Amino acid sequence: KYPCLCRPCKRAREVEIVPLLDAALRSGWSLNGSGAVDVRRQSAYEGGCEKMSVCGSMRQKGEIVYRLADNRLRNMMKLTWLLREGASTRGGEGAAIGDAEAFDAKYTLTVSSTVVGVHILQIMFDGEQVPASPILL
Protein backbone atom coordinates (compact mmCIF):
# COMPACT_ATOMS: atom_id res chain seq x y z
CA LYS A 1 0.00 0.00 0.00
CA TYR A 2 2.84 2.41 0.87
CA PRO A 3 6.38 2.35 -0.58
CA CYS A 4 8.99 1.40 2.01
CA LEU A 5 11.93 3.81 1.97
CA CYS A 6 13.80 2.55 5.01
CA ARG A 7 14.78 -0.71 6.68
CA PRO A 8 13.22 -1.85 8.88
CA CYS A 9 10.12 -0.51 7.20
CA LYS A 10 8.03 1.92 9.27
CA ARG A 11 4.95 3.91 8.50
CA ALA A 12 5.44 7.63 7.95
CA ARG A 13 3.90 10.06 10.40
CA GLU A 14 0.75 11.85 9.29
CA VAL A 15 2.61 15.16 9.62
CA GLU A 16 6.37 15.42 10.00
CA ILE A 17 7.71 18.41 11.93
CA VAL A 18 11.42 19.14 11.46
CA PRO A 19 13.38 22.15 12.79
CA LEU A 20 15.83 23.52 10.24
CA LEU A 21 19.42 24.18 11.28
CA ASP A 22 20.96 27.64 11.00
CA ALA A 23 23.43 26.41 8.36
CA ALA A 24 20.54 25.19 6.21
CA LEU A 25 18.88 28.58 6.37
CA ARG A 26 22.08 30.43 5.44
CA SER A 27 22.93 28.14 2.53
CA GLY A 28 19.38 27.60 1.28
CA TRP A 29 17.44 24.34 1.27
CA SER A 30 18.90 21.50 -0.77
CA LEU A 31 16.78 19.90 -3.46
CA ASN A 32 16.47 16.19 -3.99
CA GLY A 33 16.28 14.62 -7.47
CA SER A 34 12.60 15.43 -7.95
CA GLY A 35 13.08 19.13 -7.20
CA ALA A 36 11.49 18.85 -3.75
CA VAL A 37 13.24 20.04 -0.61
CA ASP A 38 14.93 17.23 1.31
CA VAL A 39 14.37 18.28 4.94
CA ARG A 40 16.23 15.33 6.41
CA ARG A 41 19.54 16.73 5.13
CA GLN A 42 18.91 20.04 6.87
CA SER A 43 18.14 18.96 10.42
CA ALA A 44 19.61 17.11 13.37
CA TYR A 45 16.10 15.70 13.97
CA GLU A 46 16.12 13.23 11.09
CA GLY A 47 13.17 11.23 12.40
CA GLY A 48 11.06 14.35 12.90
CA CYS A 49 9.70 15.67 16.17
CA GLU A 50 7.93 13.48 18.71
CA LYS A 51 4.91 14.73 20.65
CA MET A 52 5.92 16.54 23.90
CA SER A 53 9.64 16.13 23.22
CA VAL A 54 12.25 18.87 22.92
CA CYS A 55 12.47 19.64 19.23
CA GLY A 56 14.74 22.55 18.47
CA SER A 57 16.30 25.41 20.36
CA MET A 58 16.86 29.08 19.76
CA ARG A 59 18.76 31.92 21.34
CA GLN A 60 16.89 34.50 23.35
CA LYS A 61 15.29 37.00 20.92
CA GLY A 62 16.19 34.57 18.12
CA GLU A 63 13.93 32.52 15.93
CA ILE A 64 13.57 28.95 14.78
CA VAL A 65 12.13 27.72 11.49
CA TYR A 66 10.18 24.47 11.21
CA ARG A 67 9.40 22.59 8.03
CA LEU A 68 6.21 20.50 8.03
CA ALA A 69 5.36 17.78 5.52
CA ASP A 70 1.75 16.62 5.33
CA ASN A 71 2.07 12.96 4.33
CA ARG A 72 -1.71 12.72 3.80
CA LEU A 73 -1.24 15.24 0.95
CA ARG A 74 -4.24 17.35 1.94
CA ASN A 75 -4.81 20.41 -0.21
CA MET A 76 -3.64 23.81 1.12
CA MET A 77 -4.47 23.52 4.82
CA LYS A 78 -4.35 26.63 7.01
CA LEU A 79 -1.33 26.25 9.32
CA THR A 80 -1.57 28.04 12.68
CA TRP A 81 0.44 27.81 15.88
CA LEU A 82 0.27 28.75 19.56
CA LEU A 83 3.38 29.32 21.68
CA ARG A 84 3.04 29.06 25.44
CA GLU A 85 5.99 30.87 27.00
CA GLY A 86 5.87 31.40 30.72
CA ALA A 87 2.49 32.84 31.68
CA SER A 88 1.66 34.16 28.22
CA THR A 89 0.37 32.58 25.02
CA ARG A 90 0.61 33.98 21.52
CA GLY A 91 0.02 32.61 18.07
CA GLY A 92 0.61 33.04 14.39
CA GLU A 93 0.33 31.44 11.00
CA GLY A 94 2.67 29.37 8.90
CA ALA A 95 2.92 29.40 5.14
CA ALA A 96 2.43 26.82 2.42
CA ILE A 97 5.44 26.31 0.18
CA GLY A 98 4.43 26.96 -3.41
CA ASP A 99 1.11 28.09 -4.82
CA ALA A 100 -2.08 26.09 -5.34
CA GLU A 101 -0.86 24.62 -8.64
CA ALA A 102 2.68 23.74 -7.50
CA PHE A 103 1.76 22.75 -3.96
CA ASP A 104 3.51 19.63 -2.60
CA ALA A 105 2.00 19.45 0.94
CA LYS A 106 4.93 21.21 2.62
CA TYR A 107 4.72 24.16 4.97
CA THR A 108 7.08 26.38 6.90
CA LEU A 109 6.60 28.26 10.16
CA THR A 110 8.87 30.64 12.05
CA VAL A 111 8.69 31.09 15.81
CA SER A 112 10.58 33.54 18.02
CA SER A 113 10.67 34.17 21.75
CA THR A 114 12.09 36.76 24.13
CA VAL A 115 11.42 34.66 27.23
CA VAL A 116 14.11 32.33 28.61
CA GLY A 117 13.02 28.75 29.33
CA VAL A 118 11.24 25.78 27.81
CA HIS A 119 8.19 26.66 25.72
CA ILE A 120 5.28 24.62 24.37
CA LEU A 121 4.53 24.94 20.66
CA GLN A 122 1.13 23.71 19.48
CA ILE A 123 0.69 23.30 15.71
CA MET A 124 -2.68 23.04 13.96
CA PHE A 125 -3.99 22.41 10.44
CA ASP A 126 -7.39 24.05 9.87
CA GLY A 127 -7.82 24.46 13.64
CA GLU A 128 -7.14 20.79 14.44
CA GLN A 129 -3.96 19.90 16.33
CA VAL A 130 -1.54 17.76 14.28
CA PRO A 131 -0.70 14.35 15.83
CA ALA A 132 2.96 15.19 16.64
CA SER A 133 1.93 18.41 18.43
CA PRO A 134 2.59 19.92 20.92
CA ILE A 135 6.39 19.99 21.01
CA LEU A 136 8.85 21.66 23.37
CA LEU A 137 11.49 24.22 22.44
C-alpha positions as CSV (number, residue, x, y, z in Angstrom):
1,K,0.0,0.0,0.0
2,Y,2.8,2.4,0.9
3,P,6.4,2.4,-0.6
4,C,9.0,1.4,2.0
5,L,11.9,3.8,2.0
6,C,13.8,2.6,5.0
7,R,14.8,-0.7,6.7
8,P,13.2,-1.9,8.9
9,C,10.1,-0.5,7.2
10,K,8.0,1.9,9.3
11,R,5.0,3.9,8.5
12,A,5.4,7.6,7.9
13,R,3.9,10.1,10.4
14,E,0.8,11.8,9.3
15,V,2.6,15.2,9.6
16,E,6.4,15.4,10.0
17,I,7.7,18.4,11.9
18,V,11.4,19.1,11.5
19,P,13.4,22.2,12.8
20,L,15.8,23.5,10.2
21,L,19.4,24.2,11.3
22,D,21.0,27.6,11.0
23,A,23.4,26.4,8.4
24,A,20.5,25.2,6.2
25,L,18.9,28.6,6.4
26,R,22.1,30.4,5.4
27,S,22.9,28.1,2.5
28,G,19.4,27.6,1.3
29,W,17.4,24.3,1.3
30,S,18.9,21.5,-0.8
31,L,16.8,19.9,-3.5
32,N,16.5,16.2,-4.0
33,G,16.3,14.6,-7.5
34,S,12.6,15.4,-7.9
35,G,13.1,19.1,-7.2
36,A,11.5,18.9,-3.7
37,V,13.2,20.0,-0.6
38,D,14.9,17.2,1.3
39,V,14.4,18.3,4.9
40,R,16.2,15.3,6.4
41,R,19.5,16.7,5.1
42,Q,18.9,20.0,6.9
43,S,18.1,19.0,10.4
44,A,19.6,17.1,13.4
45,Y,16.1,15.7,14.0
46,E,16.1,13.2,11.1
47,G,13.2,11.2,12.4
48,G,11.1,14.3,12.9
49,C,9.7,15.7,16.2
50,E,7.9,13.5,18.7
51,K,4.9,14.7,20.6
52,M,5.9,16.5,23.9
53,S,9.6,16.1,23.2
54,V,12.2,18.9,22.9
55,C,12.5,19.6,19.2
56,G,14.7,22.5,18.5
57,S,16.3,25.4,20.4
58,M,16.9,29.1,19.8
59,R,18.8,31.9,21.3
60,Q,16.9,34.5,23.4
61,K,15.3,37.0,20.9
62,G,16.2,34.6,18.1
63,E,13.9,32.5,15.9
64,I,13.6,28.9,14.8
65,V,12.1,27.7,11.5
66,Y,10.2,24.5,11.2
67,R,9.4,22.6,8.0
68,L,6.2,20.5,8.0
69,A,5.4,17.8,5.5
70,D,1.7,16.6,5.3
71,N,2.1,13.0,4.3
72,R,-1.7,12.7,3.8
73,L,-1.2,15.2,1.0
74,R,-4.2,17.4,1.9
75,N,-4.8,20.4,-0.2
76,M,-3.6,23.8,1.1
77,M,-4.5,23.5,4.8
78,K,-4.3,26.6,7.0
79,L,-1.3,26.3,9.3
80,T,-1.6,28.0,12.7
81,W,0.4,27.8,15.9
82,L,0.3,28.7,19.6
83,L,3.4,29.3,21.7
84,R,3.0,29.1,25.4
85,E,6.0,30.9,27.0
86,G,5.9,31.4,30.7
87,A,2.5,32.8,31.7
88,S,1.7,34.2,28.2
89,T,0.4,32.6,25.0
90,R,0.6,34.0,21.5
91,G,0.0,32.6,18.1
92,G,0.6,33.0,14.4
93,E,0.3,31.4,11.0
94,G,2.7,29.4,8.9
95,A,2.9,29.4,5.1
96,A,2.4,26.8,2.4
97,I,5.4,26.3,0.2
98,G,4.4,27.0,-3.4
99,D,1.1,28.1,-4.8
100,A,-2.1,26.1,-5.3
101,E,-0.9,24.6,-8.6
102,A,2.7,23.7,-7.5
103,F,1.8,22.8,-4.0
104,D,3.5,19.6,-2.6
105,A,2.0,19.5,0.9
106,K,4.9,21.2,2.6
107,Y,4.7,24.2,5.0
108,T,7.1,26.4,6.9
109,L,6.6,28.3,10.2
110,T,8.9,30.6,12.0
111,V,8.7,31.1,15.8
112,S,10.6,33.5,18.0
113,S,10.7,34.2,21.7
114,T,12.1,36.8,24.1
115,V,11.4,34.7,27.2
116,V,14.1,32.3,28.6
117,G,13.0,28.8,29.3
118,V,11.2,25.8,27.8
119,H,8.2,26.7,25.7
120,I,5.3,24.6,24.4
121,L,4.5,24.9,20.7
122,Q,1.1,23.7,19.5
123,I,0.7,23.3,15.7
124,M,-2.7,23.0,14.0
125,F,-4.0,22.4,10.4
126,D,-7.4,24.0,9.9
127,G,-7.8,24.5,13.6
128,E,-7.1,20.8,14.4
129,Q,-4.0,19.9,16.3
130,V,-1.5,17.8,14.3
131,P,-0.7,14.3,15.8
132,A,3.0,15.2,16.6
133,S,1.9,18.4,18.4
134,P,2.6,19.9,20.9
135,I,6.4,20.0,21.0
136,L,8.8,21.7,23.4
137,L,11.5,24.2,22.4
